[in-house]
Amino acid sequence: MNFDPFNIGNVPVGGPAPFFILGPCALESEAFAWEMAHSLKEIAERTGIHFIFKASFDKANRTSINAFRGPGVKDGCRILGEIGKKIGVPVTTDIHTAEQADIAAEYIDLLQIPAFLCRQTDLLEAAAKTGRAVNIKKGQFLAPLDTVNIAGKMRAFGCNSFLLTERGTTFGYNNLVVDMRSLYWMRKEGLPVIFDATHSVQRPGGLGGATGGDGELAPVLARAAVATGIDGLFMEVHSDPANAVSDGPNQIPLEFIEDLLVKLISIHHASH
């Protein structure tokens, strides 16, 4: 690591162990979000991890026009902000337009830039100028070292509290592949690197009208990434993935996440 450590709320970035971004893909309902947040907070306390709660207020990049979107930026960010304050953890969500940056920043600790928008200069500038930390997903179409240019934009806009997230690279039609070398190369450039274990196993559009995936591989890739060396790990978690409104095939069942976290922490200690 050769970046200056910083905090996102009470979560250290660049500390002795990776932190975790956990939560469901979509903000399906207010009650569901509260239920998931409470469950994950209890698991975090038992395992001793630092975590940021995640849910998306708008699934703007859906395969089908008929797919679930979400409650929208104002209600969604309000819900997440209330959850964060109540349970005492930072929260994160995606923003899709420059106009959403200021709305989200009132409630959200970590603004996330979706992979397809990672080079949108106006969006990056708007997020940077809120003063919030920013997590930029590496586009499926980018080489690892292309993220150096994204980092250059963030620094030019006065933001040094940013993260770059590896989430797989397009490999032919409806498929992604993860090159673990990218984690090493990006960190070598002095970038704080997150690995997104669940989006990396997607099969975009693989179900025709929806995205499929190989969810059973998410824990496998998570273990490999922790052993390789990362600053944080992103995993979407759902209490009932089979009935999730978005990305069900890729989300890790809530009942399995605690055991996985224990294994990941052990791998980190064994390899660093």
C-alpha positions in Angstrom: 0.0 0.0 0.0 1.4 3.4 -0.9 -1.7 5.7 -0.6 -2.6 7.7 2.5 -5.1 5.8 4.7 -8.5 7.4 5.3 -11.7 6.6 7.0 -15.2 6.2 5.6 -17.2 6.9 8.7 -15.9 4.4 11.3 -14.4 2.1 8.6 -10.6 2.4 8.0 -9.3 2.2 4.5 -5.7 1.0 4.3 -5.8 -0.6 7.8 -4.3 -3.9 8.8 -7.2 -5.9 7.4 -9.6 -5.5 4.5 -13.0 -4.0 5.2 -16.3 -5.3 3.7 -19.1 -3.8 1.6 -22.1 -6.0 2.3 -25.8 -5.8 1.5 -28.5 -6.7 -1.0 -28.3 -5.7 -4.7 -31.5 -3.6 -4.6 -33.4 -1.6 -2.0 -36.4 -3.9 -2.5 -38.4 -2.3 0.4 -37.7 -0.2 3.5 -38.6 -3.1 5.8 -36.3 -5.5 3.9 -33.4 -3.1 4.0 -33.7 -2.7 7.7 -33.9 -6.4 8.2 -30.8 -7.1 6.1 -28.8 -4.2 7.8 -29.6 -5.5 11.3 -28.6 -9.0 10.4 -25.3 -8.0 8.8 -24.5 -5.7 11.7 -24.9 -8.6 14.1 -22.7 -10.8 12.0 -20.1 -8.0 11.7 -20.0 -7.7 15.5 -19.5 -11.5 15.9 -16.8 -11.7 13.3 -15.0 -8.5 14.3 -15.1 -7.0 10.8 -15.5 -3.4 9.6 -18.4 -3.1 7.1 -20.3 -0.7 5.0 -24.0 -1.4 4.3 -24.9 -1.4 0.6 -28.2 -1.3 -1.4 -29.1 0.4 -4.7 -32.0 2.9 -4.8 -32.3 2.5 -8.6 -31.2 -0.4 -10.7 -30.8 1.8 -13.8 -28.9 -0.7 -15.9 -31.4 -3.5 -16.2 -31.6 -6.0 -19.0 -35.3 -5.7 -19.5 -37.6 -2.6 -19.5 -39.9 -4.6 -17.2 -37.3 -5.2 -14.5 -37.6 -3.7 -11.0 -35.9 -0.4 -10.5 -36.2 0.8 -6.9 -37.6 3.7 -4.8 -35.6 6.4 -6.4 -32.8 8.7 -5.2 -34.6 10.8 -2.6 -36.5 8.0 -0.7 -33.7 5.5 -1.2 -31.0 7.7 0.2 -33.2 8.8 3.1 -33.8 5.1 4.0 -30.1 4.3 3.8 -29.2 7.4 5.8 -31.6 6.5 8.6 -30.3 2.9 8.6 -26.7 4.1 8.8 -27.4 6.4 11.8 -29.5 3.9 13.6 -27.1 0.9 13.5 -23.9 2.9 13.4 -22.3 1.9 10.1 -21.5 3.8 6.9 -23.7 3.3 3.9 -23.2 3.2 0.2 -25.2 3.3 -3.0 -24.8 3.9 -6.7 -25.4 7.3 -8.3 -26.1 7.6 -12.1 -26.1 11.3 -12.8 -24.3 14.4 -11.7 -27.5 15.8 -10.3 -27.9 12.8 -8.0 -24.5 13.4 -6.3 -25.5 16.2 -4.1 -28.8 14.5 -3.2 -27.1 11.3 -2.2 -24.2 13.1 -0.4 -26.6 14.4 2.2 -27.2 10.8 3.5 -24.6 8.5 2.0 -21.0 8.0 3.2 -19.6 6.4 0.1 -20.8 7.3 -3.3 -20.5 4.5 -5.9 -20.0 5.0 -9.6 -21.3 2.2 -11.7 -18.9 0.3 -14.0 -20.5 1.5 -17.3 -20.1 5.1 -16.1 -16.6 5.0 -14.7 -15.1 7.3 -17.3 -18.0 9.9 -17.2 -16.0 13.0 -16.3 -19.0 15.1 -15.2 -20.2 12.4 -12.9 -16.8 11.8 -11.4 -16.4 15.5 -10.8 -19.8 15.9 -9.2 -19.1 13.0 -6.9 -15.6 14.3 -6.0 -16.9 17.8 -5.2 -19.4 16.5 -2.6 -16.6 15.8 -0.2 -17.7 12.2 0.3 -15.6 9.2 -0.4 -16.1 7.7 -3.8 -16.0 4.1 -5.0 -15.5 3.7 -8.8 -16.3 0.4 -10.4 -13.8 -0.5 -13.1 -15.6 -0.9 -16.4 -15.8 -4.4 -17.8 -14.2 -3.0 -20.9 -11.1 -1.5 -19.2 -7.6 -2.9 -18.6 -6.4 -2.7 -15.0 -3.9 0.2 -15.6 -6.6 2.2 -17.3 -7.8 3.0 -13.8 -4.8 5.2 -13.4 -6.4 7.8 -15.6 -9.6 7.6 -13.5 -7.6 8.2 -10.4 -6.0 11.1 -12.1 -9.4 12.7 -12.7 -10.4 12.2 -9.0 -7.2 13.8 -7.8 -7.6 16.7 -10.2 -11.0 17.3 -8.8 -9.6 17.4 -5.3 -10.7 14.0 -4.1 -8.1 11.7 -2.5 -10.6 9.5 -0.7 -11.5 7.2 -3.5 -11.5 3.5 -4.2 -11.2 1.4 -7.4 -13.2 -1.8 -7.7 -12.4 -4.8 -9.8 -15.6 -6.5 -11.0 -14.5 -8.7 -13.9 -13.7 -8.2 -17.5 -15.9 -9.0 -20.6 -14.9 -12.4 -21.9 -16.9 -13.1 -25.1 -20.7 -12.9 -25.0 -22.6 -13.1 -21.7 -19.5 -13.8 -19.7 -16.9 -12.2 -17.4 -13.5 -13.4 -16.3 -11.4 -12.2 -13.3 -7.7 -11.7 -13.8 -6.2 -11.7 -10.2 -3.1 -9.9 -11.6 -5.2 -6.8 -11.9 -5.5 -6.5 -8.1 -1.8 -6.5 -7.8 -1.2 -4.1 -10.7 -3.8 -1.6 -9.4 -2.4 -1.6 -5.9 1.1 -1.3 -7.2 0.0 2.0 -8.7 -0.9 3.3 -5.2 -4.7 2.8 -5.6 -6.9 1.4 -2.9 -8.5 -1.6 -4.4 -11.8 -3.4 -3.7 -12.8 -6.7 -5.2 -16.4 -7.3 -6.1 -16.9 -11.0 -5.7 -20.6 -11.2 -6.7 -20.7 -9.0 -9.8 -17.6 -10.7 -11.1 -19.6 -14.0 -11.5 -22.4 -12.4 -13.5 -23.4 -13.6 -16.9 -24.8 -10.3 -18.3 -28.0 -10.9 -20.2 -27.3 -14.6 -19.8 -31.0 -15.4 -19.1 -32.3 -13.6 -22.1 -34.4 -11.1 -20.2 -32.2 -11.0 -17.2 -28.7 -11.4 -16.0 -27.6 -14.8 -14.9 -24.5 -15.9 -13.0 -22.4 -18.5 -11.3 -23.1 -17.5 -7.6 -21.3 -20.6 -6.3 -18.0 -19.2 -7.6 -18.3 -15.9 -5.7 -16.8 -17.3 -2.5 -14.1 -19.0 -4.5 -13.0 -15.7 -6.1 -13.4 -13.9 -2.8 -10.9 -16.3 -1.2 -8.5 -15.8 -4.1 -8.7 -12.0 -3.9 -8.1 -11.9 -0.2 -5.0 -14.1 -0.6 -3.8 -11.9 -3.5 -4.1 -8.7 -1.4 -6.9 -6.2 -1.4 -8.1 -3.2 0.7 -11.8 -4.2 0.7 -14.2 -6.8 -0.5 -17.6 -6.2 -1.9 -20.3 -9.0 -1.7 -24.0 -8.7 -2.2 -26.0 -10.7 0.3 -29.6 -11.6 0.3 -31.8 -13.6 2.8 -33.6 -15.3 -0.1 -31.6 -15.0 -3.4 -34.0 -17.2 -5.3 -36.7 -14.5 -4.9 -34.5 -11.4 -5.2 -35.8 -8.8 -7.5 -32.3 -8.2 -9.0 -29.1 -10.3 -9.4 -30.5 -13.3 -7.5 -28.2 -15.8 -9.1 -25.1 -14.0 -7.9 -25.9 -12.9 -4.3 -24.6 -14.9 -1.4 -27.3 -16.3 0.9 -27.4 -14.6 4.3 -27.1 -17.9 6.1 -23.7 -18.6 4.5 -22.1 -15.2 4.9 -20.8 -15.5 8.5 -18.9 -18.7 7.8 -17.4 -17.2 4.6 -16.3 -14.1 6.5 -14.5 -16.2 9.1 -12.7 -18.1 6.4 -11.7 -14.9 4.6 -10.3 -13.3 7.7 -8.3 -16.5 8.3 -6.9 -16.4 4.8 -5.9 -12.8 5.2 -4.0 -13.5 8.4 -2.3 -16.5 6.8 -1.2 -14.7 3.7 -0.1 -11.3 5.0 
